[in-house]
Each structure stands twice: as C-alpha cells, then as structure tokens.
Amino acid sequence: MAHTAPRTLIRTQERAALRSRRQGRRHPLVATLMALPLAALLLLVFDGWETVATQASSVGVMLGR
C-alpha cells in the first residue's frame, strides 16, 4: 500500500502527456464527415438546398476558400 502514491503520480503524468498529444488540428476530411450529418439535418429542417448552399458559401468565404 505504501508504494501506490508514486505509481499514481506516474499515471497522472502519463495521462496529461497523452492528452497534450491529442490536442491539435483535426484532419479536414474528418471534420467534413463530422459536419455532414448536421448539414443533412439542417437540409431537412429548413426545406431546401438554397439555404444550405448559402450557409456553406458563407462558411467557405469566412475560411478563405
């Protein structure tokens, strides 16, 4: 029981290091795949391609593409 504190400290440091490695930019394809279901839902809720196209165009301009 007396040796559990050092192991806990090591595990905590390992988790922190793993978390810091995971933070970063997402691949554009992954981001697109995450956004597609929401886009489909918005398409159904707001009835039309025109609204979705307008919003997508606005986002594209904002991102500089």
C-alpha positions as CSV (number, residue, x, y, z in Angstrom):
1,M,0.0,0.0,0.0
2,A,2.9,2.4,0.7
3,H,4.1,2.2,-3.0
4,T,0.8,3.3,-4.6
5,A,1.4,7.0,-4.4
6,P,4.4,7.1,-6.8
7,R,2.5,4.9,-9.3
8,T,-0.5,7.2,-9.2
9,L,1.7,10.2,-9.8
10,I,3.3,8.5,-12.8
11,R,-0.1,7.5,-14.3
12,T,-1.3,11.1,-13.8
13,Q,1.7,12.4,-15.7
14,E,1.2,9.9,-18.5
15,R,-2.4,10.8,-18.9
16,A,-1.5,14.5,-19.1
17,A,1.1,13.8,-21.7
18,L,-1.3,11.7,-23.7
19,R,-3.9,14.5,-23.6
20,S,-1.5,17.1,-24.7
21,R,-0.5,15.0,-27.7
22,R,-4.1,14.5,-28.7
23,Q,-4.9,18.2,-28.8
24,G,-4.3,19.5,-32.3
25,R,-6.0,20.1,-35.6
26,R,-8.4,17.7,-37.0
27,H,-7.9,16.4,-40.5
28,P,-10.2,18.2,-42.9
29,L,-11.8,15.0,-44.1
30,V,-12.7,14.0,-40.5
31,A,-14.1,17.4,-39.9
32,T,-16.2,17.2,-43.0
33,L,-17.5,13.7,-42.1
34,M,-18.5,15.1,-38.7
35,A,-20.3,18.1,-40.2
36,L,-22.3,16.1,-42.9
37,P,-25.0,14.7,-40.6
38,L,-25.7,18.1,-39.2
39,A,-25.9,19.5,-42.7
40,A,-28.4,16.8,-43.7
41,L,-30.5,17.6,-40.6
42,L,-30.5,21.3,-41.5
43,L,-31.4,20.5,-45.0
44,L,-34.5,18.5,-43.8
45,V,-35.5,21.1,-41.1
46,F,-35.2,24.2,-43.3
47,D,-36.5,22.7,-46.5
48,G,-34.1,23.4,-49.2
49,W,-30.8,23.4,-50.9
50,E,-30.7,27.1,-51.2
51,T,-30.4,27.8,-47.5
52,V,-27.7,25.1,-47.1
53,A,-25.8,26.4,-50.1
54,T,-25.9,29.9,-48.8
55,Q,-24.6,28.9,-45.4
56,A,-21.9,26.7,-46.9
57,S,-20.8,29.6,-49.1
58,S,-20.7,31.9,-46.1
59,V,-18.5,29.5,-44.2
60,G,-16.3,29.0,-47.2
61,V,-15.7,32.7,-47.5
62,M,-15.1,33.0,-43.8
63,L,-12.4,30.3,-44.0
64,G,-10.9,32.0,-47.0
65,R,-11.6,29.2,-49.6
